[in-house]
Amino acid sequence: MREIRLYTDQTLQAGARLCLDKEATRHAVQVLRLQAGHPLTLFNGDGWNYTATLQNTAKQAEVLITGKQENPLESPLEVTLVQGVSRSERMDFTLQKAVELGVTGIVPVFTERSVLNLNGARLEKKIRHWRAVISSACEQSGRSRLPTLGEAVSLRDYLATNAPAGKACVLLPGAAGTFAGIDNPNNRFTLLIGPEGGLSEAETDAAQAAGFTGVSMGPRILRTETAGIAALSILQARFGDF
């Protein structure tokens, strides 16, 4: 029987009965058409899997938690992806695949060439949507620890207030450096990727002044959503669990 994994932000413990939230209930009952008695795996981002049984399929489905197991699927790498915000479907794709590839944290940044610029209520709505994309990708990929989603700020503000963790790399077409020459001092990386139009010269200079090393992905120009997948895959292959 295929494992059904559902995310909930509730506190979980063996022996507890709880009601699933509206979205989890809809997914379990309306999309997957599960019946009472079906086994589930719940997770809330703490790194553990919680076995459970669906008790009913009412308007707000109820589950009984039957056990708890540590999930060993996290990557040995700690990678923070600082991603220039791109158009909706491209940003969703980037977040989804970054989670599947084991990213630890994601920081969306607005750059000079970002096509999508949000603030206020529209930004809050987008943040909620991005969180849902991340939790859904964890459900699909088997992860039980949710990558953090940092505050969406301008790249200038991010560079001014954050010291990059571990080895910091910025993807730059034509850069002299490549991932083949990158070392791995402590299994921690910060990866900066621009949006559709790339980073401006001023942003590139600011990133390098903040400690980011320019890295090329080869002679071809990659889309922003391709660049993140490629870079994370290389890091996992060289230093992670690929």
N, C-alpha and C positions, 0 to 999 in steps of 0.2 A: 504494500500500500504506500502510495506517495506521501511523503511527509508534508503536512500543511503547517506553515510557519506564519504567525501573526504577530505584529508589533503592537504593544500597548505601553502607554507611559505610566501605568499604574504600578504600585508596589506589588511584587509577586513573592509568594512563599508557599511551600508545600502544605497541602491541606486546606488552603483558602478557596472560597467560592467567590467569584466576582462576575460582574456584568461587563461584557465587551462594549466599547464605545460604538457610536453610530457607524463609523466607517468600517471598523473591524467586523461588526455584525453584518453590514451590507455585503462585504467581501465573502464572509464565510457562508452566509445563508442564501443570498441572491446570486452571487457570481459563481461560487463553488458548489452551491446547492448541498451543503452538508446537512446531515441529519443528527438528531440527538444520539449520543453514544460514540460519535466519531472522535478519534484521537487527534490532538493538536500539539504543536510546540509553540509556546509563547516566549517572547523576549521583550525586555524593556530597556536594553542598552547597557546593562551592567556586566555583560560578558558571559552570562549564564543562559542555558536553555531550560525552560520549565515545561515538563510534560503535563498535558491537561486533557480533559475529556469534555466535549460539548454536552451540556446538560439539557438545553432546550433551544429552540429556534424561534423564540418569540421576538417581539419588536426590538428588545434589547437582549441579545443572546447571553446565556449564563454558562460559565465553565467551572469545572473543578480542577484545581491544580494537584497533580498526583506525585510530582517529583521534581528534582533539580539536578542538572548536570553542567559542569563547566564546559564551555565551548572552546576547543583548541584551534579554531580556524584563523585567528588573527595573525597577520604578518609580523615577522620579527623586526620589520622596519617601521619607523615613525616618519611618515611623509605628510607634510602640510602642503596642500595645493593652494596657491594664491592665484586665483583665476580671474582674468579680466571678464567682466560680465558680457555675455553675447546674447544674440536673439533667443527667444524663449525655447524653441525646440533644440537649438544647439546647446544652450546652457543645461537643459534637462539631460541631454545625452551625455554631456561631460560629467555631470554629477553622478549619474547612474553608473557609468563605466569606471569612474574613479573609485567609487565604493566597491565595485566588483574586483578591482585591482588592488584593494587593501589600503587605500588612503586613510590616514588617521584623522586629518582635519582639513576643512575646506574654508577658504576665506574669499568671498566674492568682492572684487574691487572694481570701481568705476574708473575708467581711464579716459584720456583725451579723445580717443577714437571709439569709445564704447557707443554702439548704436542705441542701446537700451539704457536710458537714464530714468531712475525711479526715485521717488521720495514720498514721505507721508504714508497715507493709507495704501497707496499702490505698492510701495515697497514692503510694507507689513504683510500684505496679501501675497506678494511674491516670495517672501521669506517663508511663510507657512507652506506655500507650494513646494519650495525647494526642500523643506524638511520632510514633506511627504514623499518626495522623490527619493531622498536618502533612505528613509525607513523602508520603503518598498524595495529598494535595491538590496538592503540587508536581508529582507525576507527571502528574496530570490536567491541570493548568493550564499546563504547559510551563516552569515555573520550575526553575532549577538551583541556586539559593541558598536553603537552608532558613532560614526565620525562626527566630530564637532563641526558646527556651522558657525563661523565667526560673523561678527557684525559687518554688514555691507557698507564699506566706506570708500572714499577716493583712494587711489593708489598713493597719492602724495601723503595723505593722512596716515595710511598704513605704514609707509616707510618711515615716517617721522616718529611713530609711537611704538613700533615693534622691532625687536632685534630678531633676525631670522634664527630659527633653531637648527643646529647642526650645519651641514654643508648646504649653502644657499646657491641655487642655480637659476638663471633667467634664460629662457630660450630666445636666441637671437640668430636670425638668418645671417650667415657669413661670419659668425664668430670663429675665432681660432680654436677654441677649446671644444672637445667632444666628451660624451659620457665615458668613452674608453679611458680618458685620462683623469676621471674623477675618482678621488679616494673616498673611503667610508670610515671616518674616524670613530663614530659612535652610533651607527645605525639610524641617524636622524638626518632628514633632508627637508629643505624648504624649496619648493618649485614654483617659480613665477612664470605665468603664461599670459600673453596679451590677448585681446579680443580679436574680432574678425580683421580689423585693420592693423593689428599689431601695436606695439608700443611706440610712442613718439621718441625722437632723439633725446629730448629732455628727460622723459621717463626712464629711458635706458640708462642715461648718465646717473640719474638719481638712484636707480636700483644698484648700479655698480658701486656708487659711493657708499651705499648702505651695506655693502658686503656681498652682493650677489655676483657670481661668476658667470660670464656669458658662455653659453653652450650652444653649439650648432647641432641640428638634427639631420645634417647632410645637405646635398646640393638642391634638393627639391623643397618648394615652399609648401608647408602643411597647413591645413585649416586649423583653427584654434581647437576644435573638438578632437581632431586627429592628433595634434601635438601632445595633448595631455595623456591620451591613451598610450602613445608611443613612448613617451618619457617614463611614465609609471611602469610600463612593461619592461623597459630596459633596467630600471632600478631594481625591480623584483627579480629579474633574471640574473643580475650581477651580484646583488647583495641580499635578496629576500628569499622567498620560498618557491620560486619557479624552477 
